[in-house]
Amino acid sequence: MVSFTYTAADAEKSRGVRRMKALATGLLALVAAIYALATWAKASDAGAWAGYVAAAAEAGMVGALADWFAVTALFRRPLGLPIPHTAIIPTKKDQLGASLGSFVGENFLSADVVRGRLRGFRIASRLGTWLADPAHADRVTSELAAALRGALTVLRDSDVQAIVSEAVTRRAEAAEVGPALGKTLGRLVSDGAHHRAVDLVCARAHDWLVTHGDSVMEAVQGGAPGWTPRFVDRRVGERVYKELLRFVTEMRDMPAHPARGAIDRFLTDFAADLQADTDTRARVERLKSDLLARPEIQDVIASVWSSLRSMILAAAEDDQSQLRRRARASLISLGQRLAGDARLQEKVEGWSEDAAAYVVTTYRGEITSLITDTVAGWDATQTSRKIEANIGRDLQFIRINGTVVGALAGLLIYTISHALGG
């Protein structure tokens, strides 16, 4: 059972209610005393005025007692008697909660009401004017940066890395890379973009041969038959080295070298095979699967998140970073468009109305049940005390007004009756 928290402020209000109760009860006692004195005076032939005063006091007592009963019946049973339809708040709390929930659902959570209210707010225009102010755009940017930093801090790197790795691997395995590679390679060859790579390889090969000539000749001599003379092996090694160096030098210096043309034809054929040859495409797919399965590749994929996270955090913390500057500029631009573009305003307001209408119509039951269930969980006695503390002082004025109005009504009725009877 859930109850209200009865605070010090509520206790102070309760003391005010008790003072008003004492005043209303004192007024009832006063009119009762007046009635007794007026009745005695009337019986003693003190004058016609006594009848008027007695009638007014009598009606005042009736009004005071009726209103006392009505006010008391809201919170408890008058005089502790089990009178039907009394102690309304404690006994009817659940029904009142259900009625309140139904009332809210019908009058506040209907699509027409929500649309009408949102349309009157002119959300898009106000939001645009607000965002167009650079100070407000800075504030929103700062809040977004703080939220981004918080989200990145909460996320566990290992979990995100696993998700990124799985997503990249799954996407790579699902897509066949051969045709795309073939198309790209064919475009590069046709544009001559690969020539720089060939130039680099030839230059590096030439430099390596110049630096490691002895190693090349030793390798050639080491592969010669054992029965050949050493000087012959040495001459063959020198000849092979010179021819190889000449070949590489000519490839480096002659753009129209036949070997370069052979490389072009090879790459062109290979690009075509990547797109059309089934066997080549299958071999590329197997190579792709083998590469993706290697731990080194998985580590590289997983490390992407760490690098990206560091970049985002650094950009979010730096007021002058491109990320925040672009976000700020985008917000200001959006605000200016929202403030001045009537068609965009209409679209945004339509989206807002549709979203709000969907929420209230879809989740109306859950929202109203929150009210109903919350009220049902309140302790009846504590609820009654809480409500009485907050509105009881005003209710005591009903008793006072009932006494005064009853007295005036009784005096008027007695006067009219006496005039007609006389």
One Martini backbone bead per residue (centre of mass of N, CA, C, O) as a GRO file, in nm:
protein
  422
    1MET     BB    1   0.094   0.038   0.025
    2VAL     BB    2   0.047   0.368  -0.082
    3SER     BB    3   0.154   0.689   0.035
    4PHE     BB    4   0.168   0.983   0.134
    5THR     BB    5   0.362   1.254   0.216
    6TYR     BB    6   0.370   1.396   0.531
    7THR     BB    7   0.430   1.716   0.572
    8ALA     BB    8   0.495   2.014   0.718
    9ALA     BB    9   0.299   2.168   0.536
   10ASP     BB   10   0.056   1.989   0.601
   11ALA     BB   11   0.050   2.048   0.904
   12GLU     BB   12  -0.003   2.352   0.872
   13LYS     BB   13  -0.269   2.319   0.716
   14SER     BB   14  -0.417   2.163   0.941
   15ARG     BB   15  -0.418   2.397   1.142
   16GLY     BB   16  -0.592   2.579   0.961
   17VAL     BB   17  -0.836   2.391   0.953
   18ARG     BB   18  -0.893   2.391   1.259
   19ARG     BB   19  -0.952   2.692   1.281
   20MET     BB   20  -1.193   2.689   1.082
   21LYS     BB   21  -1.361   2.488   1.239
   22ALA     BB   22  -1.388   2.660   1.495
   23LEU     BB   23  -1.531   2.895   1.356
   24ALA     BB   24  -1.775   2.739   1.242
   25THR     BB   25  -1.864   2.621   1.518
   26GLY     BB   26  -1.896   2.892   1.662
   27LEU     BB   27  -2.120   2.996   1.476
   28LEU     BB   28  -2.320   2.774   1.547
   29ALA     BB   29  -2.330   2.841   1.847
   30LEU     BB   30  -2.430   3.129   1.814
   31VAL     BB   31  -2.704   3.069   1.667
   32ALA     BB   32  -2.807   2.889   1.893
   33ALA     BB   33  -2.811   3.105   2.110
   34ILE     BB   34  -2.993   3.301   1.960
   35TYR     BB   35  -3.230   3.111   1.937
   36ALA     BB   36  -3.280   3.074   2.238
   37LEU     BB   37  -3.324   3.375   2.307
   38ALA     BB   38  -3.545   3.435   2.097
   39THR     BB   39  -3.746   3.226   2.198
   40TRP     BB   40  -3.771   3.346   2.486
   41ALA     BB   41  -3.862   3.628   2.391
   42LYS     BB   42  -4.117   3.536   2.245
   43ALA     BB   43  -4.250   3.402   2.496
   44SER     BB   44  -4.225   3.698   2.652
   45ASP     BB   45  -4.318   3.932   2.470
   46ALA     BB   46  -4.079   4.127   2.342
   47GLY     BB   47  -4.154   4.100   2.032
   48ALA     BB   48  -4.142   4.073   1.687
   49TRP     BB   49  -3.829   4.043   1.654
   50ALA     BB   50  -3.795   3.757   1.775
   51GLY     BB   51  -3.905   3.595   1.530
   52TYR     BB   52  -3.694   3.681   1.327
   53VAL     BB   53  -3.443   3.584   1.479
   54ALA     BB   54  -3.529   3.288   1.515
   55ALA     BB   55  -3.555   3.219   1.214
   56ALA     BB   56  -3.266   3.287   1.131
   57ALA     BB   57  -3.123   3.098   1.337
   58GLU     BB   58  -3.254   2.837   1.250
   59ALA     BB   59  -3.155   2.840   0.953
   60GLY     BB   60  -2.856   2.859   1.025
   61MET     BB   61  -2.838   2.583   1.164
   62VAL     BB   62  -2.927   2.414   0.927
   63GLY     BB   63  -2.703   2.503   0.729
   64ALA     BB   64  -2.463   2.424   0.908
   65LEU     BB   65  -2.533   2.120   0.943
   66ALA     BB   66  -2.547   2.045   0.643
   67ASP     BB   67  -2.253   2.134   0.572
   68TRP     BB   68  -2.111   1.963   0.780
   69PHE     BB   69  -2.204   1.696   0.666
   70ALA     BB   70  -2.090   1.729   0.377
   71VAL     BB   71  -1.792   1.774   0.453
   72THR     BB   72  -1.750   1.525   0.636
   73ALA     BB   73  -1.841   1.303   0.421
   74LEU     BB   74  -1.582   1.313   0.251
   75PHE     BB   75  -1.375   1.188   0.498
   76ARG     BB   76  -1.612   1.086   0.694
   77ARG     BB   77  -1.813   0.973   0.950
   78PRO     BB   78  -2.061   1.111   1.101
   79LEU     BB   79  -2.024   1.031   1.432
   80GLY     BB   80  -1.960   0.726   1.323
   81LEU     BB   81  -2.187   0.672   1.130
   82PRO     BB   82  -2.332   0.432   0.893
   83ILE     BB   83  -2.380   0.628   0.654
   84PRO     BB   84  -2.469   0.659   0.356
   85HIS     BB   85  -2.255   0.829   0.157
   86THR     BB   86  -1.990   0.826   0.327
   87ALA     BB   87  -1.669   0.855   0.313
   88ILE     BB   88  -1.587   0.899   0.010
   89ILE     BB   89  -1.280   0.897  -0.028
   90PRO     BB   90  -1.203   0.625   0.115
   91THR     BB   91  -1.434   0.441  -0.039
   92LYS     BB   92  -1.399   0.592  -0.348
   93LYS     BB   93  -1.106   0.601  -0.454
   94ASP     BB   94  -1.099   0.400  -0.694
   95GLN     BB   95  -1.334   0.528  -0.853
   96LEU     BB   96  -1.200   0.806  -0.877
   97GLY     BB   97  -0.953   0.709  -1.033
   98ALA     BB   98  -1.108   0.592  -1.276
   99SER     BB   99  -1.253   0.856  -1.349
  100LEU     BB  100  -0.999   1.023  -1.391
  101GLY     BB  101  -0.877   0.850  -1.614
  102SER     BB  102  -1.118   0.874  -1.808
  103PHE     BB  103  -1.119   1.181  -1.828
  104VAL     BB  104  -0.834   1.214  -1.940
  105GLY     BB  105  -0.868   1.030  -2.189
  106GLU     BB  106  -1.115   1.192  -2.321
  107ASN     BB  107  -0.998   1.513  -2.279
  108PHE     BB  108  -0.659   1.475  -2.332
  109LEU     BB  109  -0.613   1.177  -2.505
  110SER     BB  110  -0.693   1.291  -2.781
  111ALA     BB  111  -0.623   1.354  -3.102
  112ASP     BB  112  -0.776   1.625  -3.137
  113VAL     BB  113  -0.664   1.771  -2.890
  114VAL     BB  114  -0.362   1.747  -2.954
  115ARG     BB  115  -0.366   1.881  -3.229
  116GLY     BB  116  -0.485   2.153  -3.141
  117ARG     BB  117  -0.265   2.231  -2.938
  118LEU     BB  118  -0.018   2.211  -3.128
  119ARG     BB  119  -0.120   2.413  -3.340
  120GLY     BB  120  -0.122   2.656  -3.136
  121PHE     BB  121   0.196   2.660  -3.073
  122ARG     BB  122   0.391   2.666  -3.311
  123ILE     BB  123   0.658   2.491  -3.303
  124ALA     BB  124   0.835   2.544  -3.553
  125SER     BB  125   0.861   2.852  -3.532
  126ARG     BB  126   0.974   2.866  -3.245
  127LEU     BB  127   1.214   2.677  -3.286
  128GLY     BB  128   1.348   2.838  -3.512
  129THR     BB  129   1.390   3.105  -3.359
  130TRP     BB  130   1.559   2.978  -3.134
  131LEU     BB  131   1.787   2.841  -3.313
  132ALA     BB  132   1.886   3.104  -3.468
  133ASP     BB  133   2.024   3.156  -3.212
  134PRO     BB  134   2.348   3.125  -3.134
  135ALA     BB  135   2.320   3.074  -2.828
  136HIS     BB  136   2.126   2.833  -2.857
  137ALA     BB  137   2.305   2.661  -3.040
  138ASP     BB  138   2.533   2.633  -2.836
  139ARG     BB  139   2.367   2.492  -2.620
  140VAL     BB  140   2.282   2.245  -2.785
  141THR     BB  141   2.567   2.154  -2.858
  142SER     BB  142   2.662   2.107  -2.567
  143GLU     BB  143   2.447   1.897  -2.494
  144LEU     BB  144   2.515   1.696  -2.717
  145ALA     BB  145   2.808   1.652  -2.633
  146ALA     BB  146   2.745   1.547  -2.349
  147ALA     BB  147   2.570   1.308  -2.443
  148LEU     BB  148   2.788   1.175  -2.615
  149ARG     BB  149   2.993   1.131  -2.390
  150GLY     BB  150   2.809   0.963  -2.210
  151ALA     BB  151   2.754   0.733  -2.410
  152LEU     BB  152   3.056   0.654  -2.456
  153THR     BB  153   3.111   0.589  -2.154
  154VAL     BB  154   2.897   0.362  -2.113
  155LEU     BB  155   3.014   0.213  -2.324
  156ARG     BB  156   3.149  -0.089  -2.411
  157ASP     BB  157   3.414  -0.163  -2.598
  158SER     BB  158   3.383  -0.470  -2.633
  159ASP     BB  159   3.094  -0.466  -2.740
  160VAL     BB  160   3.132  -0.278  -2.982
  161GLN     BB  161   3.357  -0.435  -3.119
  162ALA     BB  162   3.192  -0.690  -3.164
  163ILE     BB  163   2.973  -0.559  -3.338
  164VAL     BB  164   3.153  -0.442  -3.559
  165SER     BB  165   3.289  -0.703  -3.641
  166GLU     BB  166   3.032  -0.858  -3.715
  167ALA     BB  167   2.920  -0.658  -3.923
  168VAL     BB  168   3.159  -0.653  -4.117
  169THR     BB  169   3.185  -0.956  -4.164
  170ARG     BB  170   2.896  -1.010  -4.262
  171ARG     BB  171   2.904  -0.811  -4.498
  172ALA     BB  172   3.152  -0.932  -4.642
  173GLU     BB  173   3.032  -1.224  -4.675
  174ALA     BB  174   2.769  -1.140  -4.836
  175ALA     BB  175   2.960  -0.996  -5.030
  176GLU     BB  176   3.077  -0.988  -5.349
  177VAL     BB  177   3.404  -0.880  -5.458
  178GLY     BB  178   3.490  -0.943  -5.748
  179PRO     BB  179   3.323  -0.751  -5.937
  180ALA     BB  180   3.410  -0.489  -5.796
  181LEU     BB  181   3.712  -0.525  -5.838
  182GLY     BB  182   3.702  -0.551  -6.146
  183LYS     BB  183   3.578  -0.277  -6.208
  184THR     BB  184   3.794  -0.107  -6.071
  185LEU     BB  185   4.041  -0.216  -6.220
  186GLY     BB  186   3.945  -0.148  -6.507
  187ARG     BB  187   3.931   0.160  -6.461
  188LEU     BB  188   4.228   0.200  -6.381
  189VAL     BB  189   4.354   0.092  -6.642
  190SER     BB  190   4.205   0.277  -6.847
  191ASP     BB  191   4.326   0.543  -6.690
  192GLY     BB  192   4.631   0.476  -6.581
  193ALA     BB  193   4.661   0.455  -6.256
  194HIS     BB  194   4.888   0.213  -6.245
  195HIS     BB  195   5.156   0.345  -6.335
  196ARG     BB  196   5.267   0.445  -6.066
  197ALA     BB  197   5.302   0.166  -5.943
  198VAL     BB  198   5.501   0.063  -6.157
  199ASP     BB  199   5.712   0.281  -6.116
  200LEU     BB  200   5.772   0.215  -5.820
  201VAL     BB  201   5.858  -0.080  -5.857
  202CYS     BB  202   6.091  -0.029  -6.055
  203ALA     BB  203   6.256   0.164  -5.878
  204ARG     BB  204   6.290  -0.027  -5.637
  205ALA     BB  205   6.421  -0.260  -5.796
  206HIS     BB  206   6.664  -0.108  -5.895
  207ASP     BB  207   6.778  -0.024  -5.619
  208TRP     BB  208   6.807  -0.311  -5.510
  209LEU     BB  209   7.001  -0.420  -5.725
  210VAL     BB  210   7.227  -0.219  -5.673
  211THR     BB  211   7.263  -0.299  -5.364
  212HIS     BB  212   7.218  -0.642  -5.427
  213GLY     BB  213   7.414  -0.780  -5.640
  214ASP     BB  214   7.566  -1.002  -5.484
  215SER     BB  215   7.316  -1.164  -5.402
  216VAL     BB  216   7.227  -1.242  -5.685
  217MET     BB  217   7.486  -1.387  -5.777
  218GLU     BB  218   7.490  -1.597  -5.549
  219ALA     BB  219   7.219  -1.726  -5.621
  220VAL     BB  220   7.302  -1.823  -5.904
  221GLN     BB  221   7.552  -1.989  -5.819
  222GLY     BB  222   7.398  -2.179  -5.614
  223GLY     BB  223   7.216  -2.307  -5.870
  224ALA     BB  224   7.442  -2.450  -5.985
  225PRO     BB  225   7.608  -2.697  -6.087
  226GLY     BB  226   7.871  -2.886  -5.953
  227TRP     BB  227   8.038  -2.938  -6.239
  228THR     BB  228   8.091  -2.647  -6.267
  229PRO     BB  229   8.282  -2.397  -6.292
  230ARG     BB  230   8.334  -2.116  -6.107
  231PHE     BB  231   8.383  -1.905  -6.336
  232VAL     BB  232   8.120  -1.971  -6.479
  233ASP     BB  233   7.925  -1.901  -6.256
  234ARG     BB  234   8.019  -1.607  -6.234
  235ARG     BB  235   7.951  -1.524  -6.523
  236VAL     BB  236   7.651  -1.594  -6.510
  237GLY     BB  237   7.578  -1.413  -6.273
  238GLU     BB  238   7.662  -1.146  -6.405
  239ARG     BB  239   7.477  -1.171  -6.651
  240VAL     BB  240   7.208  -1.189  -6.507
  241TYR     BB  241   7.232  -0.924  -6.354
  242LYS     BB  242   7.262  -0.734  -6.598
  243GLU     BB  243   6.996  -0.811  -6.738
  244LEU     BB  244   6.810  -0.743  -6.505
  245LEU     BB  245   6.895  -0.447  -6.478
  246ARG     BB  246   6.824  -0.365  -6.766
  247PHE     BB  247   6.527  -0.438  -6.760
  248VAL     BB  248   6.445  -0.255  -6.522
  249THR     BB  249   6.550   0.008  -6.643
  250GLU     BB  250   6.369   0.009  -6.894
  251MET     BB  251   6.101   0.001  -6.743
  252ARG     BB  252   6.150   0.271  -6.595
  253ASP     BB  253   6.223   0.453  -6.872
  254MET     BB  254   5.985   0.296  -7.047
  255PRO     BB  255   5.653   0.338  -7.109
  256ALA     BB  256   5.670   0.134  -7.386
  257HIS     BB  257   5.723  -0.123  -7.267
  258PRO     BB  258   5.638  -0.448  -7.313
  259ALA     BB  259   5.596  -0.521  -7.011
  260ARG     BB  260   5.385  -0.308  -6.961
  261GLY     BB  261   5.181  -0.418  -7.161
  262ALA     BB  262   5.153  -0.694  -7.019
  263ILE     BB  263   5.041  -0.579  -6.760
  264ASP     BB  264   4.790  -0.453  -6.882
  265ARG     BB  265   4.672  -0.718  -6.996
  266PHE     BB  266   4.659  -0.869  -6.731
  267LEU     BB  267   4.472  -0.671  -6.577
  268THR     BB  268   4.241  -0.680  -6.779
  269ASP     BB  269   4.188  -0.985  -6.760
  270PHE     BB  270   4.149  -0.996  -6.455
  271ALA     BB  271   3.906  -0.804  -6.442
  272ALA     BB  272   3.725  -0.984  -6.618
  273ASP     BB  273   3.738  -1.240  -6.440
  274LEU     BB  274   3.617  -1.111  -6.181
  275GLN     BB  275   3.331  -1.077  -6.338
  276ALA     BB  276   3.304  -1.370  -6.519
  277ASP     BB  277   3.477  -1.580  -6.371
  278THR     BB  278   3.400  -1.832  -6.164
  279ASP     BB  279   3.671  -1.933  -6.054
  280THR     BB  280   3.790  -1.660  -5.971
  281ARG     BB  281   3.563  -1.576  -5.780
  282ALA     BB  282   3.595  -1.817  -5.586
  283ARG     BB  283   3.888  -1.763  -5.503
  284VAL     BB  284   3.834  -1.482  -5.383
  285GLU     BB  285   3.635  -1.577  -5.166
  286ARG     BB  286   3.833  -1.760  -5.016
  287LEU     BB  287   4.036  -1.540  -4.954
  288LYS     BB  288   3.845  -1.364  -4.792
  289SER     BB  289   3.777  -1.571  -4.570
  290ASP     BB  290   4.067  -1.611  -4.473
  291LEU     BB  291   4.119  -1.316  -4.391
  292LEU     BB  292   3.877  -1.278  -4.190
  293ALA     BB  293   3.981  -1.519  -3.995
  294ARG     BB  294   4.204  -1.355  -3.909
  295PRO     BB  295   4.314  -1.202  -3.625
  296GLU     BB  296   4.435  -0.945  -3.749
  297ILE     BB  297   4.178  -0.848  -3.892
  298GLN     BB  298   3.995  -0.837  -3.640
  299ASP     BB  299   4.167  -0.629  -3.492
  300VAL     BB  300   4.133  -0.404  -3.697
  301ILE     BB  301   3.827  -0.384  -3.686
  302ALA     BB  302   3.807  -0.332  -3.376
  303SER     BB  303   3.991  -0.068  -3.378
  304VAL     BB  304   3.797   0.130  -3.508
  305TRP     BB  305   3.638   0.212  -3.254
  306SER     BB  306   3.866   0.339  -3.091
  307SER     BB  307   3.932   0.560  -3.294
  308LEU     BB  308   3.649   0.680  -3.319
  309ARG     BB  309   3.606   0.748  -3.020
  310SER     BB  310   3.844   0.943  -2.987
  311MET     BB  311   3.754   1.145  -3.203
  312ILE     BB  312   3.477   1.217  -3.083
  313LEU     BB  313   3.568   1.311  -2.803
  314ALA     BB  314   3.756   1.535  -2.898
  315ALA     BB  315   3.536   1.691  -3.059
  316ALA     BB  316   3.331   1.729  -2.819
  317GLU     BB  317   3.542   1.893  -2.626
  318ASP     BB  318   3.583   2.087  -2.867
  319ASP     BB  319   3.464   2.398  -2.950
  320GLN     BB  320   3.649   2.413  -3.240
  321SER     BB  321   3.549   2.185  -3.379
  322GLN     BB  322   3.412   2.062  -3.661
  323LEU     BB  323   3.175   1.920  -3.535
  324ARG     BB  324   3.061   2.164  -3.366
  325ARG     BB  325   3.054   2.373  -3.593
  326ARG     BB  326   2.863   2.215  -3.780
  327ALA     BB  327   2.635   2.179  -3.579
  328ARG     BB  328   2.583   2.479  -3.529
  329ALA     BB  329   2.529   2.558  -3.824
  330SER     BB  330   2.293   2.358  -3.867
  331LEU     BB  331   2.104   2.472  -3.651
  332ILE     BB  332   2.082   2.758  -3.762
  333SER     BB  333   1.978   2.677  -4.042
  334LEU     BB  334   1.728   2.531  -3.939
  335GLY     BB  335   1.603   2.770  -3.791
  336GLN     BB  336   1.573   2.957  -4.038
  337ARG     BB  337   1.390   2.768  -4.197
  338LEU     BB  338   1.165   2.736  -3.985
  339ALA     BB  339   1.103   3.050  -3.963
  340GLY     BB  340   1.059   3.097  -4.306
  341ASP     BB  341   0.925   2.811  -4.383
  342ALA     BB  342   0.607   2.716  -4.431
  343ARG     BB  343   0.631   2.425  -4.540
  344LEU     BB  344   0.815   2.316  -4.319
  345GLN     BB  345   0.632   2.380  -4.085
  346GLU     BB  346   0.400   2.199  -4.175
  347LYS     BB  347   0.557   1.936  -4.167
  348VAL     BB  348   0.653   1.939  -3.872
  349GLU     BB  349   0.372   1.968  -3.745
  350GLY     BB  350   0.261   1.710  -3.869
  351TRP     BB  351   0.461   1.518  -3.733
  352SER     BB  352   0.398   1.597  -3.442
  353GLU     BB  353   0.097   1.527  -3.448
  354ASP     BB  354   0.125   1.232  -3.532
  355ALA     BB  355   0.301   1.141  -3.296
  356ALA     BB  356   0.113   1.228  -3.064
  357ALA     BB  357  -0.137   1.073  -3.158
  358TYR     BB  358  -0.009   0.794  -3.147
  359VAL     BB  359   0.060   0.789  -2.849
  360VAL     BB  360  -0.228   0.845  -2.723
  361THR     BB  361  -0.375   0.608  -2.876
  362THR     BB  362  -0.180   0.370  -2.798
  363TYR     BB  363  -0.120   0.473  -2.468
  364ARG     BB  364  -0.380   0.541  -2.307
  365GLY     BB  365  -0.415   0.300  -2.119
  366GLU     BB  366  -0.143   0.329  -1.969
  367ILE     BB  367  -0.187   0.618  -1.865
  368THR     BB  368  -0.458   0.573  -1.711
  369SER     BB  369  -0.352   0.335  -1.538
  370LEU     BB  370  -0.157   0.504  -1.376
  371ILE     BB  371  -0.373   0.657  -1.226
  372THR     BB  372  -0.543   0.424  -1.117
  373ASP     BB  373  -0.313   0.262  -0.974
  374THR     BB  374  -0.210   0.487  -0.792
  375VAL     BB  375  -0.472   0.542  -0.637
  376ALA     BB  376  -0.511   0.244  -0.544
  377GLY     BB  377  -0.227   0.255  -0.370
  378TRP     BB  378  -0.349   0.430  -0.171
  379ASP     BB  379  -0.406   0.532   0.135
  380ALA     BB  380  -0.703   0.623   0.256
  381THR     BB  381  -0.633   0.791   0.510
  382GLN     BB  382  -0.396   0.956   0.395
  383THR     BB  383  -0.552   1.076   0.160
  384SER     BB  384  -0.762   1.226   0.326
  385ARG     BB  385  -0.561   1.402   0.487
  386LYS     BB  386  -0.427   1.540   0.248
  387ILE     BB  387  -0.677   1.669   0.119
  388GLU     BB  388  -0.778   1.820   0.369
  389ALA     BB  389  -0.522   1.997   0.408
  390ASN     BB  390  -0.561   2.147   0.115
  391ILE     BB  391  -0.909   2.197   0.121
  392GLY     BB  392  -1.043   2.238   0.409
  393ARG     BB  393  -1.051   2.547   0.445
  394ASP     BB  394  -1.252   2.601   0.213
  395LEU     BB  395  -1.479   2.414   0.325
  396GLN     BB  396  -1.540   2.588   0.582
  397PHE     BB  397  -1.674   2.819   0.422
  398ILE     BB  398  -1.927   2.662   0.363
  399ARG     BB  399  -2.031   2.664   0.652
  400ILE     BB  400  -2.040   2.967   0.685
  401ASN     BB  401  -2.220   3.026   0.442
  402GLY     BB  402  -2.454   2.845   0.532
  403THR     BB  403  -2.524   3.009   0.784
  404VAL     BB  404  -2.574   3.283   0.651
  405VAL     BB  405  -2.768   3.201   0.422
  406GLY     BB  406  -2.974   3.058   0.602
  407ALA     BB  407  -3.051   3.305   0.771
  408LEU     BB  408  -3.147   3.481   0.535
  409ALA     BB  409  -3.359   3.284   0.428
  410GLY     BB  410  -3.525   3.260   0.688
  411LEU     BB  411  -3.594   3.560   0.709
  412LEU     BB  412  -3.737   3.581   0.436
  413ILE     BB  413  -3.953   3.366   0.478
  414TYR     BB  414  -4.074   3.484   0.739
  415THR     BB  415  -4.152   3.757   0.619
  416ILE     BB  416  -4.338   3.659   0.394
  417SER     BB  417  -4.527   3.489   0.572
  418HIS     BB  418  -4.609   3.723   0.764
  419ALA     BB  419  -4.722   3.909   0.545
  420LEU     BB  420  -4.937   3.711   0.430
  421GLY     BB  421  -5.069   3.642   0.708
  422GLY     BB  422  -5.126   3.952   0.794
   0.00000   0.00000   0.00000
